[in-house]
Amino acid sequence: MREYQVVAKPYEFDFDLKKTALLIIDMQRDFCEVGGFGEALGNDVTPTKSIVPTVKKILDRARAKNMFIVHTREGHRPDMSDVPKAKKRRFDSIGEEGPMGKILIRGEFGHDIVEELKPIKGEVILDKPGKGAFYQTDLQLILETKGIESLIVCGVTTHVCVHSTIREANDRGYECLMIEDGTAAFDPQDQIAAIRMINQQGGIFGWTTTSDELIKALSE
């Protein structure tokens, strides 16, 4: 029997702590602060910035429980050799100079994780060139090596990189719990729709819950 149970939708989510990873998606300055890629797309970054305290609360609890933790960052090589032409054509701000350095480029100030959520020793930092965290990365190998079966997922943006990752994980056999208030989209309507898409039809891609319910479960 699994040791923890979280009140969730569409029904309770059970997990074994030693076989579960906390996956924090793209909590980078480029998506959460003014002057980054998110704003360059014409978005108000208030929703993504606003979840930082919630994600910090989850991260602190996970660290206290010695959970395996993975942080992801979307970004490209400095020479931009891994930027598909179609992506650059649609998002021409990639690689352009911004207030926090070259936008969405690895090694730049804007590419890094926000200060409040900085990884510590022993936590994985996974750089990815696309939306999903499994695409052109060694995430699956890392999870297999650690014996991970379940993922607790938070971060941004819910309908893009978070959703892409959960869908990829689902196809690979991982059970995923998405934290509703620990994820954010620039448009509130996208957030509502993204949550429903995960837990509908009996949990077609996984489960969703709140940070309070997760922390309550981890405190029992």
N, C-alpha and C positions, 0 to 999 in steps of 0.2 A: 504494500500500500504506500502511495506517495505521501510525504510528510506534511505538505502544505496544501491548503485549499483556499481559493480566492472567490468571493462572490463576484460573478461576472455575467456577461451576456454572450451567448444565449443560455448558458448554464455554468455551474461552478467549474473553475479551472484548477486542476490538481497538478502539482509538480514536485519533483525531488530537487532540493536545493543544489546538491552536488552535480546534478545533470542539467542545470539551468544556467543560462547566461543572460545578463542584462546587456541589451544592445541599444546604444545611444546613437541615433542617426543624425549626422551632419549639423550638430549644434555649433556651427562656425560663425565667425563674424560676418562672412559673406552672406549669410542667410538671416542673421539675427540683429545686425547693426546697420545703421545708416551708412550709405556709401558702398555697400557690397553688391553682390550679384542680384540678390532678391530685390533690392530697390532699383537696380539698373533695369529690371524687367518691368518697372512701373508699379511695384507693390509697396504697400505700407507695411513695414516690418514690425509694427506694434504687436500683432498676434504671436509672431515667432519669438520675439524678445520676452514677451510676458510669461512664457512657460519656463524660463530659466530657473526661477525659484522652486517650481514644482519638480523639475528634473533633478535639481540639486538635492532636494529632499529624498527622492528615490535613490539617487546615487549614494548619498550618505548612508542610507539604510542598507543598501546592497553591500557597501564596503564593510559595514558593521557585521554583516552576516557572512563575510568572506566569499561573496559570489564572484564568479568569473565575469569580467566586464570587458566589453568591446566598444570602442568609440570609432565611428566612421567619419571620413571627410571626403566630400566630392571635390575633385580638382584635377588639373591636368599638368603634365610635365612643362617645365619652363620653356622648352623649345616648341611646345604645342603640337608635337608630332603625334599625339594620341587624341587630338580633337577631330572627330569626324567632320568632313566638309559640310554635311547637312546640319550638324549642330552649330557650327560656327556661322553658317548662313542664317539660321533662325535667331541665334543669340550672338550678335556681333560684338557685344561688350566683353566676351571672354578674351582675356589677354590684354585688354585695354587698361591703361593706367587709371586708377581711381584713388580716392582718399586713403585707402588702406593697401595700396600697392596694386599690382596687376590682378585683375578680377578673375577669380576661380583658378588661380595658378598656385601650385604647390610651393611652399616656402615663403609665400607672401604673408603679410600680417593678417589680411582679410581671410585667408584660407584656414587659419588656425582656429581651434576651438575657443569659445568664449572663456574668459578668465575664471568665472565662477565654476566651470565644469572641467577644468584642466585635468587630464589624466595623471595618475600617479604611478609610481613604479609597480610593475606587475600587470598593469592594464594594457590591453592591446589597442594600438592606434592603426586603423585600417584605411589606407588611401584607395579611393576608387575613382575611375574615370567616368562612370556612368551613374544612373539612378539607383539601380539595385546593388546591394552590398556583395552579392555573389559574382557579379559580372567582372571578369578579368581581375579577380582577387583570389587570395588563398583562404577566404573565410571558411569554406566548407572543410578544408583540411584542418584548420585550427579547431573548429568545433568537433570534428571527428576525433582529433587527438586528445581533446579534453573530455570526451565522452558526453557531449552535450546533446540533449534530446528536446529541450524546451527553451523558448526565447521569450523574454519579457522586453517589449520594444517601446521606446519613446523617441522623440526627436522631431525633426522637420524635413520636408513638409509632408503632412499626413497623406495627401492624395498623390504625391509623386514618389519621393525616395523611400518613405516609410512603407507605402503600399507596395511599391515594386519589390522591396526586400521581403516583406511578409509573403507576397505571392510566390517569390522564388523559394523561400524557406518552406512554404506549404508543399510545393511540388517535390521538395527534397525530403519530406517526411518529418519536419520539425513542427512541434505544436507551439503556436505563437499567441501571446497575450499582449494586446496593444493597450497602452494607457491613454485613455481618452483626453484627460486634462494634462497629460505629459507629452502630447503631440499638438501640432498646430499647422494650419494652412493659412495663407494670406487672406483668403476669402472664407468667411464663416460658413457659407453654404457648402463649400467644398469639404470643410471639416465634418459637417453633419452627414453628408453623403458618404464620405470615406469611412466613417465609423460604422454606418449601416452596412456598407459593402463587406466589411470584415465579418460581422457577426450574424448576418442574415442567413436564411436557409439552413439553420442548425449549425452555424459556424463554418460557413463554406471556406473561409480562409483562416479562421481562428476565433479568438475570444477578445472582448474588450471589457475594461473595467476602469475604475478611478484610482488615483494615487492613494486616496484614503483607504480604500478597500485593500489595495496591495500591501500598504504599510501595516494595516491592521492584521492581515494574515501573517505577515513576517514577524509580528510582535507576539503572536500567540505561542 
